[in-house]
Amino acid sequence: MPIQKIFKGSDLLFDLKLTDANGELFRIKTLKEFNIIFYTTTKDISIECSYVDSVYTGIIEGDEIDSVVLNSSDLALMEDGILKYTY
């Protein structure tokens, strides 16, 4: 996937396509816990989306696939750079 420029003031929505070791698609709600952290230059300034104790934070449960939402006010706190993630 090519690099895409993100403009300040934009909210972002990413679909999460999670697969197991066999390539089978699975959903976040089937996990006990899930965390994904987005950052640019440092993890000290980051956005965390999670699923813990059946509560979604920054994650939308879709009909067929789950998505994460990064709102513009949180993104504005980050330094310019490539958006990275860890989970």
C-alpha positions, 0 to 999 in steps of 0.5 A: 500500500502506498504512503498516504498523506494525512491532513491535520483536522482529519479523523481517520478510520481503519478497518482491522483485518485480523487473521490467525496463523492459518489465515482465518479471519477472526473478530476482536470480540472473540479475544479476551483483550486487544490493544493497538497503539498508534504513534509517529516519532515517540510512543510517549505521545500516542493513541490507544484503542482497546477492547477490555472486559467487553468494552470497546475504546476507539474501536467500532464493531462492524457487521463483518469487520472491526475498525479503529477510529483516530480522531483529529484532536488526538492526531493533532497532539502527535508530531508530523511523521509516519503513523506507526502502530503496535499491538 
